[in-house]
Amino acid sequence: MPKGAWTRYSEIEGLGECIKKFKQIERAFGSRGEYLLTVLLHNATIIRDIARGLAPEGPTGNLKRGQVAKLYMYQIPDRPAAFAAIDYRIAPHAHLIEFGHLARDGSHVPAVPFFRPAIDGARTTIFRNMKQAMQIMIMQAAKK
């Protein structure tokens, strides 16, 4: 930036207030934004529910019960996240069904994908939800 350039920009009427608004918007996306956490968990729940619907029904029902959606906000400071996954304590066989496997007799058990198609099927909805949430958060932060 050339010498004296900042003084020219600082003379723009309302620039200081505009910068304050941008800082409020930036904070709105931080880990303390309860609305963002709700949206992230909702999107993970969408994937979980679709995957449960696509998962084959076994004799125990553990494959469907083992699918979870959780917040993952404390491991990454100021970067809230959510995930949909398999709880392998409940359904330790999920990967065998998702990808297929060889049986003990050497025959091939075909894959019955349920998780990958759930992610693919939810992608458009999740992107739309995130876009709407971000628009709402930006408008709310800009009004403060």
C-alpha positions as protocol buffer text, in pm:
chain_id: "A"
residue {
  index: 1
  type: MET
  ca { x: 0 y: 0 z: 0 }
}
residue {
  index: 2
  type: PRO
  ca { x: 154 y: 335 z: -99 }
}
residue {
  index: 3
  type: LYS
  ca { x: 244 y: 582 z: 169 }
}
residue {
  index: 4
  type: GLY
  ca { x: -62 y: 779 z: 276 }
}
residue {
  index: 5
  type: ALA
  ca { x: -304 y: 532 z: 114 }
}
residue {
  index: 6
  type: TRP
  ca { x: -463 y: 440 z: 448 }
}
residue {
  index: 7
  type: THR
  ca { x: -543 y: 804 z: 522 }
}
residue {
  index: 8
  type: ARG
  ca { x: -730 y: 826 z: 192 }
}
residue {
  index: 9
  type: TYR
  ca { x: -935 y: 514 z: 276 }
}
residue {
  index: 10
  type: SER
  ca { x: -998 y: 625 z: 633 }
}
residue {
  index: 11
  type: GLU
  ca { x: -1159 y: 940 z: 497 }
}
residue {
  index: 12
  type: ILE
  ca { x: -1435 y: 741 z: 325 }
}
residue {
  index: 13
  type: GLU
  ca { x: -1754 y: 825 z: 505 }
}
residue {
  index: 14
  type: GLY
  ca { x: -1897 y: 527 z: 695 }
}
residue {
  index: 15
  type: LEU
  ca { x: -1596 y: 301 z: 636 }
}
residue {
  index: 16
  type: GLY
  ca { x: -1535 y: 249 z: 1009 }
}
residue {
  index: 17
  type: GLU
  ca { x: -1898 y: 146 z: 1065 }
}
residue {
  index: 18
  type: CYS
  ca { x: -1881 y: -86 z: 765 }
}
residue {
  index: 19
  type: ILE
  ca { x: -1570 y: -258 z: 905 }
}
residue {
  index: 20
  type: LYS
  ca { x: -1748 y: -304 z: 1240 }
}
residue {
  index: 21
  type: LYS
  ca { x: -2041 y: -472 z: 1061 }
}
residue {
  index: 22
  type: PHE
  ca { x: -1806 y: -707 z: 878 }
}
residue {
  index: 23
  type: LYS
  ca { x: -1646 y: -804 z: 1209 }
}
residue {
  index: 24
  type: GLN
  ca { x: -1993 y: -879 z: 1351 }
}
residue {
  index: 25
  type: ILE
  ca { x: -2069 y: -1096 z: 1049 }
}
residue {
  index: 26
  type: GLU
  ca { x: -1737 y: -1276 z: 1092 }
}
residue {
  index: 27
  type: ARG
  ca { x: -1815 y: -1346 z: 1459 }
}
residue {
  index: 28
  type: ALA
  ca { x: -2161 y: -1475 z: 1364 }
}
residue {
  index: 29
  type: PHE
  ca { x: -1992 y: -1768 z: 1187 }
}
residue {
  index: 30
  type: GLY
  ca { x: -1776 y: -1858 z: 1488 }
}
residue {
  index: 31
  type: SER
  ca { x: -1827 y: -2159 z: 1713 }
}
residue {
  index: 32
  type: ARG
  ca { x: -2045 y: -1962 z: 1953 }
}
residue {
  index: 33
  type: GLY
  ca { x: -2318 y: -1913 z: 1692 }
}
residue {
  index: 34
  type: GLU
  ca { x: -2596 y: -2138 z: 1822 }
}
residue {
  index: 35
  type: TYR
  ca { x: -2791 y: -2102 z: 1498 }
}
residue {
  index: 36
  type: LEU
  ca { x: -2499 y: -2233 z: 1294 }
}
residue {
  index: 37
  type: LEU
  ca { x: -2463 y: -2533 z: 1527 }
}
residue {
  index: 38
  type: THR
  ca { x: -2832 y: -2610 z: 1486 }
}
residue {
  index: 39
  type: VAL
  ca { x: -2808 y: -2595 z: 1107 }
}
residue {
  index: 40
  type: LEU
  ca { x: -2498 y: -2815 z: 1098 }
}
residue {
  index: 41
  type: LEU
  ca { x: -2658 y: -3078 z: 1320 }
}
residue {
  index: 42
  type: HIS
  ca { x: -2980 y: -3064 z: 1117 }
}
residue {
  index: 43
  type: ASN
  ca { x: -2783 y: -3132 z: 797 }
}
residue {
  index: 44
  type: ALA
  ca { x: -2600 y: -3426 z: 955 }
}
residue {
  index: 45
  type: THR
  ca { x: -2936 y: -3560 z: 1069 }
}
residue {
  index: 46
  type: ILE
  ca { x: -3066 y: -3544 z: 711 }
}
residue {
  index: 47
  type: ILE
  ca { x: -2781 y: -3768 z: 594 }
}
residue {
  index: 48
  type: ARG
  ca { x: -2830 y: -4004 z: 889 }
}
residue {
  index: 49
  type: ASP
  ca { x: -3203 y: -4039 z: 823 }
}
residue {
  index: 50
  type: ILE
  ca { x: -3158 y: -4106 z: 451 }
}
residue {
  index: 51
  type: ALA
  ca { x: -2888 y: -4364 z: 527 }
}
residue {
  index: 52
  type: ARG
  ca { x: -3116 y: -4534 z: 780 }
}
residue {
  index: 53
  type: GLY
  ca { x: -3384 y: -4556 z: 517 }
}
residue {
  index: 54
  type: LEU
  ca { x: -3144 y: -4710 z: 264 }
}
residue {
  index: 55
  type: ALA
  ca { x: -2974 y: -4954 z: 503 }
}
residue {
  index: 56
  type: PRO
  ca { x: -3092 y: -5312 z: 479 }
}
residue {
  index: 57
  type: GLU
  ca { x: -3295 y: -5442 z: 772 }
}
residue {
  index: 58
  type: GLY
  ca { x: -3096 y: -5708 z: 949 }
}
residue {
  index: 59
  type: PRO
  ca { x: -3215 y: -5946 z: 1219 }
}
residue {
  index: 60
  type: THR
  ca { x: -3100 y: -5713 z: 1501 }
}
residue {
  index: 61
  type: GLY
  ca { x: -3165 y: -5372 z: 1342 }
}
residue {
  index: 62
  type: ASN
  ca { x: -2819 y: -5262 z: 1458 }
}
residue {
  index: 63
  type: LEU
  ca { x: -2719 y: -5131 z: 1115 }
}
residue {
  index: 64
  type: LYS
  ca { x: -3001 y: -4878 z: 1123 }
}
residue {
  index: 65
  type: ARG
  ca { x: -2959 y: -4799 z: 1494 }
}
residue {
  index: 66
  type: GLY
  ca { x: -2582 y: -4759 z: 1459 }
}
residue {
  index: 67
  type: GLN
  ca { x: -2609 y: -4451 z: 1238 }
}
residue {
  index: 68
  type: VAL
  ca { x: -2556 y: -4129 z: 1429 }
}
residue {
  index: 69
  type: ALA
  ca { x: -2543 y: -3753 z: 1373 }
}
residue {
  index: 70
  type: LYS
  ca { x: -2339 y: -3545 z: 1618 }
}
residue {
  index: 71
  type: LEU
  ca { x: -2175 y: -3208 z: 1664 }
}
residue {
  index: 72
  type: TYR
  ca { x: -1797 y: -3206 z: 1648 }
}
residue {
  index: 73
  type: MET
  ca { x: -1724 y: -2857 z: 1775 }
}
residue {
  index: 74
  type: TYR
  ca { x: -1478 y: -2892 z: 2060 }
}
residue {
  index: 75
  type: GLN
  ca { x: -1200 y: -3068 z: 1871 }
}
residue {
  index: 76
  type: ILE
  ca { x: -1158 y: -2781 z: 1623 }
}
residue {
  index: 77
  type: PRO
  ca { x: -1163 y: -2449 z: 1813 }
}
residue {
  index: 78
  type: ASP
  ca { x: -1379 y: -2182 z: 1648 }
}
residue {
  index: 79
  type: ARG
  ca { x: -1465 y: -2418 z: 1363 }
}
residue {
  index: 80
  type: PRO
  ca { x: -1791 y: -2594 z: 1446 }
}
residue {
  index: 81
  type: ALA
  ca { x: -1868 y: -2906 z: 1250 }
}
residue {
  index: 82
  type: ALA
  ca { x: -2116 y: -3190 z: 1250 }
}
residue {
  index: 83
  type: PHE
  ca { x: -2092 y: -3538 z: 1113 }
}
residue {
  index: 84
  type: ALA
  ca { x: -2306 y: -3834 z: 1023 }
}
residue {
  index: 85
  type: ALA
  ca { x: -2135 y: -4167 z: 1079 }
}
residue {
  index: 86
  type: ILE
  ca { x: -2164 y: -4524 z: 1195 }
}
residue {
  index: 87
  type: ASP
  ca { x: -2118 y: -4603 z: 1563 }
}
residue {
  index: 88
  type: TYR
  ca { x: -1905 y: -4912 z: 1528 }
}
residue {
  index: 89
  type: ARG
  ca { x: -1984 y: -5019 z: 1884 }
}
residue {
  index: 90
  type: ILE
  ca { x: -2342 y: -5077 z: 1764 }
}
residue {
  index: 91
  type: ALA
  ca { x: -2282 y: -5178 z: 1401 }
}
residue {
  index: 92
  type: PRO
  ca { x: -1924 y: -5305 z: 1361 }
}
residue {
  index: 93
  type: HIS
  ca { x: -2021 y: -5477 z: 1036 }
}
residue {
  index: 94
  type: ALA
  ca { x: -2141 y: -5166 z: 852 }
}
residue {
  index: 95
  type: HIS
  ca { x: -1838 y: -5139 z: 623 }
}
residue {
  index: 96
  type: LEU
  ca { x: -1883 y: -5502 z: 514 }
}
residue {
  index: 97
  type: ILE
  ca { x: -2234 y: -5427 z: 396 }
}
residue {
  index: 98
  type: GLU
  ca { x: -2146 y: -5089 z: 241 }
}
residue {
  index: 99
  type: PHE
  ca { x: -1852 y: -5222 z: 36 }
}
residue {
  index: 100
  type: GLY
  ca { x: -1918 y: -5598 z: 15 }
}
residue {
  index: 101
  type: HIS
  ca { x: -1676 y: -5867 z: 130 }
}
residue {
  index: 102
  type: LEU
  ca { x: -1559 y: -6223 z: 91 }
}
residue {
  index: 103
  type: ALA
  ca { x: -1746 y: -6477 z: 296 }
}
residue {
  index: 104
  type: ARG
  ca { x: -1564 y: -6747 z: 492 }
}
residue {
  index: 105
  type: ASP
  ca { x: -1643 y: -7000 z: 220 }
}
residue {
  index: 106
  type: GLY
  ca { x: -1469 y: -6779 z: -38 }
}
residue {
  index: 107
  type: SER
  ca { x: -1786 y: -6654 z: -207 }
}
residue {
  index: 108
  type: HIS
  ca { x: -1834 y: -6285 z: -265 }
}
residue {
  index: 109
  type: VAL
  ca { x: -2104 y: -6104 z: -69 }
}
residue {
  index: 110
  type: PRO
  ca { x: -2212 y: -5809 z: -286 }
}
residue {
  index: 111
  type: ALA
  ca { x: -2205 y: -5452 z: -162 }
}
residue {
  index: 112
  type: VAL
  ca { x: -2528 y: -5289 z: -52 }
}
residue {
  index: 113
  type: PRO
  ca { x: -2429 y: -4922 z: -43 }
}
residue {
  index: 114
  type: PHE
  ca { x: -2645 y: -4713 z: 185 }
}
residue {
  index: 115
  type: PHE
  ca { x: -2419 y: -4442 z: 328 }
}
residue {
  index: 116
  type: ARG
  ca { x: -2256 y: -4308 z: 12 }
}
residue {
  index: 117
  type: PRO
  ca { x: -2592 y: -4282 z: -169 }
}
residue {
  index: 118
  type: ALA
  ca { x: -2733 y: -4100 z: 136 }
}
residue {
  index: 119
  type: ILE
  ca { x: -2460 y: -3837 z: 111 }
}
residue {
  index: 120
  type: ASP
  ca { x: -2510 y: -3803 z: -264 }
}
residue {
  index: 121
  type: GLY
  ca { x: -2886 y: -3776 z: -219 }
}
residue {
  index: 122
  type: ALA
  ca { x: -2864 y: -3513 z: 53 }
}
residue {
  index: 123
  type: ARG
  ca { x: -2600 y: -3294 z: -112 }
}
residue {
  index: 124
  type: THR
  ca { x: -2839 y: -3050 z: -285 }
}
residue {
  index: 125
  type: THR
  ca { x: -3060 y: -3012 z: 22 }
}
residue {
  index: 126
  type: ILE
  ca { x: -2762 y: -2952 z: 249 }
}
residue {
  index: 127
  type: PHE
  ca { x: -2609 y: -2691 z: 18 }
}
residue {
  index: 128
  type: ARG
  ca { x: -2944 y: -2513 z: 1 }
}
residue {
  index: 129
  type: ASN
  ca { x: -2983 y: -2525 z: 382 }
}
residue {
  index: 130
  type: MET
  ca { x: -2632 y: -2386 z: 435 }
}
residue {
  index: 131
  type: LYS
  ca { x: -2686 y: -2107 z: 183 }
}
residue {
  index: 132
  type: GLN
  ca { x: -3011 y: -2004 z: 352 }
}
residue {
  index: 133
  type: ALA
  ca { x: -2853 y: -2022 z: 698 }
}
residue {
  index: 134
  type: MET
  ca { x: -2559 y: -1810 z: 591 }
}
residue {
  index: 135
  type: GLN
  ca { x: -2789 y: -1550 z: 437 }
}
residue {
  index: 136
  type: ILE
  ca { x: -2992 y: -1532 z: 759 }
}
residue {
  index: 137
  type: MET
  ca { x: -2679 y: -1505 z: 973 }
}
residue {
  index: 138
  type: ILE
  ca { x: -2532 y: -1230 z: 756 }
}
residue {
  index: 139
  type: MET
  ca { x: -2856 y: -1031 z: 764 }
}
residue {
  index: 140
  type: GLN
  ca { x: -2889 y: -1070 z: 1142 }
}
residue {
  index: 141
  type: ALA
  ca { x: -2527 y: -969 z: 1202 }
}
residue {
  index: 142
  type: ALA
  ca { x: -2556 y: -672 z: 968 }
}
residue {
  index: 143
  type: LYS
  ca { x: -2863 y: -543 z: 1156 }
}
residue {
  index: 144
  type: LYS
  ca { x: -2686 y: -539 z: 1494 }
}
